[in-house]
Amino acid sequence: MSMSMSCFCLKKATPKTKLELSTVLASETSFTVNEIEALLCSFKKLSSAIVDDDFLHKEEFHLALFNDDSKQNLFADRIFDMFDIKRDGVISFGEFVRSLSIFHPNAAEETKIEFAFRLFDLTQNGYIEHHELKEMVLAALTESDVTVPDDVVEAIVHRTMLEVDSKGDGKIDNEEWRDYVTQNPSLLKIMTLPFLKLVTFRLFFFIARQFTTQITNLMQSLSNSRPLPEYRTQKKVQLMGCCCSKERLHLQDPALLASQTYFKISEIEALHVLFKKLSSSVVDDGVISKEEFQLGLLGSSKKRSLFTDRLFQLFDSKRDGVIEFGEFIRGLSVFHPAAPQAQKADFAFRLYDICQRGFIEREEVKEMICALLSESDLVLSNDIIEVVLDKTFEEADSKGDGKIDPEEWQEFVGRKPSLLRNMTIPYLKDLNTQFPSFKQTSGIEDYTSSSSPEKNSSSSLEGESPQCEHQYYATKRDNL
C-alpha cells in the first residue's frame, strides 16, 4: 500500500466475498451480477491510480474524468459529493455501483429527476436558487472555454427561472423541478448512459461530448466481438438501389494502415471487428452506408443529425457515399491522442465549413449551434445566439472580413485549445487494453505511434465538396 497525501484515510471495507457483494448490489441496483463483476475490475483500476486502498478519492475521480487530478470542475465535484453517500470523503465500491445505477437506462425516471435536482442544489437547502443556477451555467461555460457576456448569462438564467419558478418565489423547489423536467424530458438525457447496458465489456468512465460520445458508445455497443473473420481481398457486392456492382477491398494491409495512422496492427485488426458489425447492420456489403453510420451512432437509421452527416462526409474521403475500412481507420485516427493538434484543428475546421468553400461563415456557425440546440431539444432566443456569434467572430475573425479562414482558425484554437478537446478519444490510445475482448494475434510486428509518419493535416480526408445541406437544417433552425 502506498500513501502520497496525508488527507487520505486508509480504512478498509468490511471483508466480504466478491460473490456475496455482487449479489447484494445486484438486488439493490439495475445491474446484473456479471455487470457488477465487470464494474469491480474498473473500480479497482480507478481506485488504485494514486493510492491503492480500495476507495476512490476525489483526486482519483478527477484523474479518471480529466486525466488530471488537480483540475477543478464544479460538475465533477458535485457528482463526487453525491456518489459519496456516507460523506466521508471517499467513494467505496458499494457507493460507486449504487450511484452509477442511477444513470442506467433501466433506472426509474423519478430517481434521475431527484439526482439532477440535487446536482443543482449546491447549498443543499432543498431549493435551486438564482445564484446556484448561474454558478452552474458559468461552470459549464468555463469548462468549455466559452466566454459570454454577463448580461447574456443573466438572460439565460432569468429566462430559465421564469419558466421553472411557477410559484414566483425566486427559487425552484422539488415539485416545480419535477413539473419542468416532465415538460422537457430532454433535460434528463445526461442522466442516462446507454452503454451501461453492456458494462460487462468495458466501463467508459466519462460523460463525453458530441462526437467522442457517439464514436465511443458505438465501439462499446459493438464490443461483444466474434472471432475475426478471414481476410477476403475482394468481393463483388451489389449496393441497395444500384444495379451495378462495386469491388471493395474488405481489409487493407494492416501494416500499411498502421504506417499511415496512429494505430498498432493488432488495434487495426480489433477495429476490423467493429467495422464488420457496423457495415453489416443493414446490408452486408463490406462498406458502411450513411444509414448504417447513423444507426451505429444515433440508434436510428432515419434520425437526421447535422453533426453525424458532417462526420460521415469527412470520413468518406472518396466521396462515393460509403465508408470503406481504410477510410474508417484513417478518419478515426484523427481522434487518436497521438494525432497532432494541427490535424485535429484541420478536421474541426472542415466540420464547420459546411459548404466546404475554404472558410467558415457566420451562417454556418449559427447553423451548427441551432442544429445542436434542436437535437438536444433546447431553445435559446435568437438574440442570445446572435450575441454568442458576435463574440465568437470578434475573437476569431482577426481580418474582419466576416469569415474565418484556416489561418485564423489555427490561431483561434491555438489560443483556446479546449475547442479541440472533443477531437481526442483517450481510449483509442491502446484499444487492446481498453477492449480486451478484441485482442487479436498477428504474425506481423506491431507498428507503434512513433513509427507512424507525421501526415499532412488534410491528406487522408480530402475529397470533392459534397452538396451543401443548408436547406434541411435551415428549416430546423427557423422552427426554433
Secondary structure, DSSP 8 states (H G I E B T S, - for coil): -----TT----------HHHHHHHHHHHSS--HHHHHHHHHHHHHHHTSS--SSSEEHHHHHHHHHS-TT---HHHHHHHHHH-TT-SSEE-HHHHHHHHGGGSTTS-HHHHHHHHHHHH-TT-SSSEEHHHHHHHHHHHHHHTT----HHHHHHHHHHHHHHH-TT-SSEE-HHHHHHHHHH-GGGGGGG--GGGGGTTT----S---HHHHHHHHHHHHT-S--------SEEEEE-TT-SSEEEEESS--HHHHHHHSS--HHHHHHHHHHHHHHHTSS--SSSEEHHHHHHHHHS-SS---HHHHHHHHHH-TT-SSEE-HHHHHHHHHTTSTTS-HHHHHHHHHHHH-TT-SSSEEHHHHHHHHHHHHHHTT----HHHHHHHHHHHHHHH-TT-SSEE-HHHHHHHHHH-GGGGGGG--GGGTTHHHH-GGG----SS----GGGS----TTGGG--------HHHHHHHHHT-
